[in-house]
C-alpha cells in the first residue's frame, strides 16, 4: 500500500517531535516525508514546536491551511517537487525560527547554501497570513510566477532586511476601485491597508 495523504491533525500538537524517520530514509536529520505523499491536509504538523526542518515530497500538489502553523522551532523547509502551486492560508504562521526555504529545479537546489526564504517558482498563489510572524527571516524572494498574494502574507516579519517581489499589492493586475479595500499598496502584504 502506498501512502499519498497526511490527513488533517495527523501530527498535531506533537510538542516533542524532533525527527521523522520513514522506512528506507537514510538521513533522519533531513526529516524527509515519503515521496508518494500528494496531500498534506490542514493542521497536519501544526504545533510541533521543536521540529527543526522538513523536506516535502516530490509528488506533493496540495499543502493545506495551517499545515505547519505554530511550529516555533521550524528553521528550514525544502520542496523537492514541481507540482505545488499554492501556499495556503497560515501555512507557516507563527513559525518564528523559519529562515530558509529551498526548492529543487533542473537538478539543482535553489538557495542550498543560503539563509534565504526562496518561495518555489511553481507557486502562483500565496494566501492570507502564509508567513505571518516568521520573525527570524532576514531575506525573502518571491518568484515572478506568483500572481496573487493574500493579506498580511509577510506581516510580523520584523527582522526582514531584504525582499524581492514581482509586484506590489494583492495581485499582479490589481487596481483600486472606488469603495473597495485598498489592495494595491505595499503595506497590504504586511497587513496594513
C-alpha positions in Angstrom: 0.0 0.0 0.0 1.3 3.5 -0.9 0.8 6.4 1.4 -0.4 9.5 -0.5 -2.1 11.6 2.2 -1.2 13.0 5.6 -4.6 13.9 6.9 -5.6 16.9 9.0 -4.3 16.9 12.5 -2.2 13.7 11.9 0.8 15.0 13.8 -1.0 17.9 15.5 0.4 19.1 18.8 3.3 16.7 19.0 5.3 19.1 21.0 8.3 16.8 21.3 8.5 15.7 17.6 12.1 16.4 16.5 12.5 13.9 13.7 10.6 11.9 11.2 12.1 8.6 10.1 10.3 7.0 7.2 11.1 3.5 6.1 14.1 3.5 3.8 15.2 7.0 4.7 18.9 7.3 5.0 19.2 10.6 6.9 16.9 11.1 9.9 18.1 14.7 10.3 16.6 15.8 7.0 13.1 14.7 8.0 12.1 13.6 4.5 8.5 12.6 4.0 7.6 9.7 1.8 8.0 10.6 -1.9 4.4 9.3 -2.7 2.7 11.9 -0.5 0.5 14.2 -2.7 -1.5 15.9 0.0 -0.7 17.3 3.4 -4.0 18.5 4.9 -4.8 21.3 7.3 -3.0 21.4 10.6 -1.2 18.1 9.8 2.0 19.3 11.5 0.7 22.3 13.5 2.0 23.0 17.0 5.0 20.7 16.5 7.2 23.2 18.3 10.6 21.5 18.1 10.6 20.1 14.6 13.7 21.8 13.1 13.3 21.1 9.4 11.2 19.2 6.8 11.7 18.0 3.3 8.4 18.0 1.3 7.9 15.1 -1.2 8.2 15.3 -4.9 4.6 14.3 -5.6 3.1 17.0 -3.3 0.4 19.0 -5.0 -1.7 20.2 -2.0 -0.5 21.8 1.2 -3.4 22.6 3.5 -4.3 25.6 5.6 -2.1 25.9 8.7 -0.2 22.7 7.9 2.9 23.9 9.8 1.3 26.7 11.9 2.9 27.4 15.3 6.0 25.2 14.5 8.2 27.6 16.5 11.4 25.6 16.0 11.0 25.1 12.2 14.1 26.6 10.6 14.1 25.2 7.1 11.7 23.8 4.5 12.9 22.0 1.3 10.5 21.5 -1.6 11.6 18.6 -3.8 8.7 18.6 -6.3 7.4 20.8 -9.0 3.6 20.3 -8.6 2.6 22.7 -5.8 1.1 26.0 -7.0 -0.4 27.4 -3.8 0.9 28.2 -0.3 -2.4 28.2 1.6 -3.6 30.4 4.4 -1.5 30.4 7.5 0.7 27.5 6.3 3.8 28.8 8.1 2.0 31.1 10.5 4.0 31.8 13.7 7.0 29.8 12.6 9.3 32.2 14.4 12.5 30.4 13.5 11.9 30.0 9.8 15.0 31.4 8.0 15.5 29.1 5.0 13.3 27.7 2.2 14.8 25.9 -0.8 13.4 24.1 -3.8 14.6 21.7 -6.5 14.9 22.9 -10.0 16.6 21.3 -13.1 18.8 19.1 -10.9 20.0 21.7 -8.5 18.7 23.2 -5.2 17.8 26.9 -5.3 19.0 28.5 -2.1 21.0 25.5 -0.9 23.8 27.4 0.8 21.9 30.5 1.8 19.8 31.6 4.7 17.0 32.9 2.5 13.4 32.0 2.1 13.1 31.2 -1.6 9.5 30.6 -2.4 9.4 27.9 -5.2 8.9 29.1 -8.7 5.9 26.8 -9.2 3.9 28.9 -6.7 1.3 31.2 -8.3 -0.8 32.0 -5.1 0.3 32.8 -1.6 -2.8 33.1 0.7 -3.5 35.3 3.7 -1.0 35.2 6.6 1.0 32.4 5.0 4.3 33.5 6.5 2.9 35.8 9.3 5.3 36.2 12.2 8.3 34.4 10.6 10.3 36.7 12.8 13.8 35.3 12.2 13.7 35.6 8.4 16.1 38.3 7.1 15.8 37.6 3.3 12.8 36.6 1.2 12.5 36.0 -2.5 9.0 35.8 -4.2 9.3 34.4 -7.8 7.7 36.0 -10.8 5.4 33.0 -11.1 3.3 34.4 -8.2 0.3 36.4 -9.4 -1.7 36.7 -6.2 -0.7 37.4 -2.6 -3.1 37.5 0.3 -3.5 39.9 3.1 -0.6 40.1 5.6 1.3 37.3 3.9 4.5 38.7 5.3 3.1 40.5 8.3 5.1 40.4 11.6 8.4 39.6 9.8 10.2 42.1 12.0 13.8 41.2 11.1 13.3 41.2 7.3 16.1 43.1 5.7 15.8 42.2 2.0 12.7 41.5 0.0 12.4 40.6 -3.7 8.8 40.7 -5.0 7.3 40.7 -8.5 4.6 43.3 -7.8 3.1 45.5 -5.0 -0.4 44.7 -3.6 -2.6 41.7 -3.8 -2.4 40.8 -7.4 -0.2 41.4 -10.4 -3.0 43.3 -12.1 -4.6 44.9 -9.0 -6.3 48.3 -9.4 -8.0 50.4 -6.8 -11.7 50.6 -7.4 -14.0 53.1 -5.6 -15.5 51.7 -2.4 -13.2 48.7 -2.1 -10.4 47.8 0.3 -7.1 49.1 -0.8 -5.2 46.0 -2.0 -2.8 47.9 -4.3 -0.4 49.2 -1.6 2.9 47.9 -0.5 1.5 47.7 3.0 -1.2 45.2 2.0 1.2 42.2 2.1 2.4 43.3 5.6 -1.1 43.7 7.0 -1.6 47.4 6.5 -4.3 49.0 4.2 
